[in-house]
Amino acid sequence: MRNTMRILLKSPKFMFGFTLLVLVMGFVFIYPLFNRADPFEMVASGFDPPSSEHILGSDNFGRDVFLELAHGAQASLYVGLVAGVFATLIGLIIGLFAGYVGGMIDNVLTAINNMFIVIPPLVILILISIGLNNRSSLIVGLIIGFTAWPWTARAVRAQTASLRLRDHVNIAKISGYSTMRIILNDILPYLASYAFMAFILQTATGILEEASISMLGLGPYNTISLGTMLNWAMMFEAMGTGAWWAFIPPAIIIGIFTFSLYIINSGMDEVFNPKIRS
């Protein structure tokens, strides 16, 4: 583990992505501690340009965009993390059981997995969101996670099917260990690095999909997120009026979040995959 961390810390890709992510998260979580104003408070006229009083001007409602940006990034990151955890867990559970047990269970779980892959996840996400009366950030994150697990499950199934043929797994079977014990002790540890990388990618996907549905007005209720900021800018024609400060900053933060997570994943892939590293 220590050797892996040393290699990670020496990876330019990993360190660049990690540093970029830490810098953005520093702004997201530290700035609201110094400015405890309500992000919903109207402090100026609609679409006031940036000034010394309001660094990024105001939105269509006259609210401070810089303060909205910090709170909105927190909400989007929270949704992404919830989606990442949920999607990774579902993918691991289905992939592990399908790959290890095989037979009819494998066929059924693989068929379900393929069905979810064929249907665009954004379509499922929109349909579920329309039918919900209460869309909290937690609920939105869980819905996104529910639609994002298939590719993780497919990859985990393939790796598990290969691992179950290893000698240490056969010895565990002969020793009379239960299926659950073998999966947890003899297969899952070998998938830990992939599971963490899958979580990173699923988190990035969650942030992007939250922005997508929020732009359609289907995001979390009574919450400012990066996606809702883009939705307001689109609804009130910020682009047409030249109020760039209302839509470019949230788009940049979304881009930095996802870019840094993808770079971190790429750096980890080089560390955990010897062929790429060589």
N, C-alpha and C positions, 0 to 999 in steps of 0.2 A: 504493500500500500504506500509506504513512504517513498519507495523507488518510483512508483507511478506518479506520485505528486511531484517529485523532483523533475521528472521528464515533462510533466504538464507545465510546470513553471518555467521550463526552458523552451517551451513551444511558442514561437512568435505569434502564431495565429491565436492560440488559446489566450495568451497574455493580452494581446491587442483587444480581442473581443471582451475579455473579462474586465479590463480597465475601462473600456468604453461603457460597459453595462454599469459598473460601479459609479462612474461619474454621473450618468443620467439618474441612477437611483439615489445618489447623494442629493441631487437637486430635488427630486420628487419627494423625498421624505424629510429633508432638512428645512427647505424653504417654508413649508407650512408651520414649522415650529417658531419661526421668526415673524411670520405674518399669519396671525390667527383669525383674520377676518373671514366672514362667511363668503364662500365663493359664489353663492347665489345672490349676494347683495348687489344692487344696482348702484354703482359709484360714479357713473358718467353717462354721457349721451350714447346713443347707438352708433357703433362703428367709429368711435373717436380714434384717431391715429396714435401711434406710440408717442409717449412724452416722458418727461422726467418723473411725473407722478405715476403714470401707468406705463411700464416698460414696453409692453406689447399691446398697448391700446385697450379698447373695450370691444365686446362682441355686440350683436344686434340688440341685446337686452340692456346694454350699458354695464356689463359685468367685466371685471378685470380679467383679461385673457391670461396673463402670466400666472395668476393665482388659480384660475380654472385649469391651466395646463398641469400644474403640480398635482392637484386633486384628481384630475381626469386620468393622468398617467398612473396614479395609485390604483384607481378603479380598474383600469384596463389590465394592469399587471396582475391584480388580484384575480380577475376573471381568467386570465391566461394561466396562472398557476393552478387554479382549481381545475380547469380543463385539462391541463397537463397531467396532474396527478390522477384524475379520474380515467382519462383515456389510456394512460400507461397501465394502470391497474387492470382495466378490462382487457386490454391487449395481452398482458402477461397471463392472466388467468385463462383466457380462451386459448391462447397459443400454447401454453404449457400442457393443458389437459388434452388438447387436440393432438399435439405432437407426441406426447408420451403414451397415452392410452391407445390411440389409433382406432382402427376398426370403424364400427358404426358411429361412435361418438365423434371421431375425427371427421367422418363424412358429413355429419349433421352440422358440426361447428364450422367446418370449412364452407359448407353451402351458405350458412348464415353470413359468414365473413364475406364471401364473394357477392352476396346480395347487397350488403352495405357498400361494398367497393363500387359496384355498378351504378348505384344511385348517387348522384352528386350530393355530398354532405351538406352543402349550403341550402339545397332544396329542402332536405329533411329539417334542417335547422330553422328555416323560415316558416315551414308549416307548423312545427311544434310551437314556435314563438308566438305565432298568430293565435293559437288556441289557448294560450296561458293568460290568466287574468292577473297573476302576480309574477312579475319578472324581476326578482332581486338579482344582485350581482352573483350570489352563490348559485341560484337556479340557472342563470344564463351560462355560468361556467360549467355546471353539470351537464346541461344540454349540449354544449359544444363538445365536451368530453365524450358524451354518448355517441356523437356522430363522427368522432375523429380516431377511434381505436383500430379500425380494420387493418391498416398497413402495419401497425405494430404487431398485431396478432399473427398476421401472415409471416412476418420475419421471425417471430419467436417460435412459431410452429415448426418452421423449417430447421431452425437451429436445435430445437428440442428433439425432433425426429432423428437428427444426427447424433446428439449426445446420448440418447437412450441406448445406442449400440456400443457405447464405450465400456471398457472392462470394469471400471469402478461402479457403473450402474448395474452391470450384470452381477457383480459380487454382492451388491446391496439387495438385489432380487433374491439371490440364492440364500442370503442371510435371513430372509423372511420379513424384510422391512415393508411397511405399508407404502401404498402409492404416494400418499401425501408426504410421508417422510422422505422418500426418494426424491420427489420433486423439489422439496424445500432444501434438503441437505446435499444432494448430489447433482442437481441440474441447475437450479436457480442461481447459485453462486457463480456459475460460469457465464450467466447472462446478465450479471450485475452491471457491467460496463455498458452493454447495449441498452439495458433498461434506463440507465441514467441519460444516455444520449437520446433515447426515444422521448424521455420526459422533456428534455430541452427543446426538441423539435415540436413536440405537442404543445408546449407553452407558447412558442412562437406562433404556431397555427392558431391557438386560442386567442391571442392578441389580435391577429389579423381578422379572424372570423367575428370577434366581438365588434371590431370596427366596421365590418361589412354589414352586419345586421343592425347595428346602431345607426348607421347612415340611412337605413331604410325605416328608421323609427321603431325598431323592434328590440332595442337594447334594454338594459336595466331601467326600471322606473325610478324616478326621483333621485337620480345619480348622475353626476357629471363624469363622463368618460371621454377618451379621445375620440371615440366614434360619435358620441352625441355632439361634441363640438363641431365635427365635420358635418353632421346632420343639420345643425342650426345654421352653419355657414352656407350650406347648400340651399336650405329652405328660404333663407332671407337674402339670397343672391349676393353673398359677400364677394364672390369672384367677379360678378358683373359690376359691382360698385367700386372695385379696386381695393377692398379691405383685405389685403393679403395676410395681415396679422391674425385674421380669424380662422384661416384654414391651413396656411403653410406650417406654423409651429406644431399643431397636433400631428400633421402628416409626417413631419420630420421626426418627432419623438417615436411614432409608430415605426418608422423606418429604422431608427437607431436601435430600438428594442429588438426587432426581428433580425436585423443585420448582425448585431453583436451576438445574439443567441446562435445564429447559424455559423458564425465564425468560431465561437466556442465549441460547437459541435464538430466542426471540421478539424479543429485542433485536437480534440479528444479522439477523433477517428484516426488521426495519424499516430497518436500514442498507443491506442488499443489495437490497431491493425498493423502488425509488423511489416506486411507487404507494402503498405502505403508509406510507412516510416522509412523503409529501406530505399 
